Every structure is written in structure tokens, then in C-alpha cells.
Amino acid sequence: MSDHFPIMIKLDIIKKTKITSKLKIIFCRDIDRIVTSELKDALEEQDWFSLYDMTDPNEAVSVIVKNVVAALDKVAPPQTHHFSARQTQA
């Protein structure tokens, strides 16, 4: 792909959705409890071979992000948390 250092990517670990009728819903992952060996195994299950034939760096980044998110979905699936409007105000 490149002879440069790897490019760091930022994954959307916390996703917020619309507030519906005074209820705020947040999706997040419990990344503190990820077992490194399980994440490694989940990453090894992904198809990385398609990267070897890619010449478009944007396409390569898309495949990397897709594979990492799929591995995270397996070892640290997104969890839904509900908050009332009163709980979220400072």
C-alpha cells in the first residue's frame, strides 16, 4: 500500500441518536473489558487479503475500518443506554 508510516484512524465508538420524547439514547462499547486475545482472534477472522490488490487508499481504509468494526462488534458489541432529559442536563 505505502512505504509511509501507518495512518491512524478514529472509530466512532460512541454514537448518539435523536432525542425522542425527552429520552436520550446513546450507543457505546465497553472497551475496557475487551480481552486482547479475543480481539486478536476476531481480527484474524476478517478478510485482509483483499488489501493486497488495492491501489486506492480510500478503499483500503474503508476495508480496514469495516474489518475492525466487525471484530469490535463480536468482542464488544454496542450497548444502548437510555437517559431522561433531566439526567443529561448539567
N, C-alpha and C positions, 0 to 999 in steps of 0.2 A: 504494500500500500504506500508506504512512505519511509524515507530514511530519517525522518524527524522524530522527536520525542512524541509519545502518545498525547492525544488531546483529551483532556478531562471533560467529562460530560456531567450535567446536573440532571438528576432524575426527579420527576415530580413525585416525591414521597408522600406529601400531604396535598390532597386535592379538596377544595371547598366547592360546595354546590349552593344553589339558590336557597335563600331563606323562604320557607313556606309556612305561612300562618304562625309566625312567632317561634318557629322551630328551626334551629340551625343544624345542619348535618355536615360532619367533617369525616373524610376518609383518610386513614393513616395506617402505617405499618409499624409493628412493634419490632424495630430493627435491633433493639438492644438484646433481644433473646434469640437472634439468629445464631445457629450453630455453624461455625465456619466450614466444617467438613460437609454439612448438608448443603450449604450454598455452593460449595465447590462441586459436589456431585450433580446438583441441579444445573449448574453452568455447563458441565461436561455433557449433559444430555441434550443440549441445544446444538443446532446445526451451524457450525462455524466455518465449514468447508466452502460455502458459497462466497465467503470473503476473499478467497484466493484469486478468484476470477474477476473481481470487481475493479473497475477503473475509476468509477465515480465516488469520490469521498463522501458525498452526502448520502448516497445509497448505502455505503459501508457503515456509516454512523447509524442509519436507520436500522440496519440489521443488528448491530451491536446493542442498541437501545432495546429493540424488540426481544432479543435473547436475554438480556439482563432483567428486564421486566418480567418475562415469563419465568425465569428462575426465582425471582423475588416472590412472584405470585404463588409459587409452590412452597417456599420455605417461610415466607412471612406475608400471607395473604392480607389484602386491605381489610381493615375493620371499620365499621360505621359507628360513629359516636354522635349522639343527639344532645343538643343543648337548647335550653329555652332562651329566649331573647334576654331575659333578666340575668342569666348566668354569664352571658358573654359581654355585658356592659361593664366598663371599668368605672 
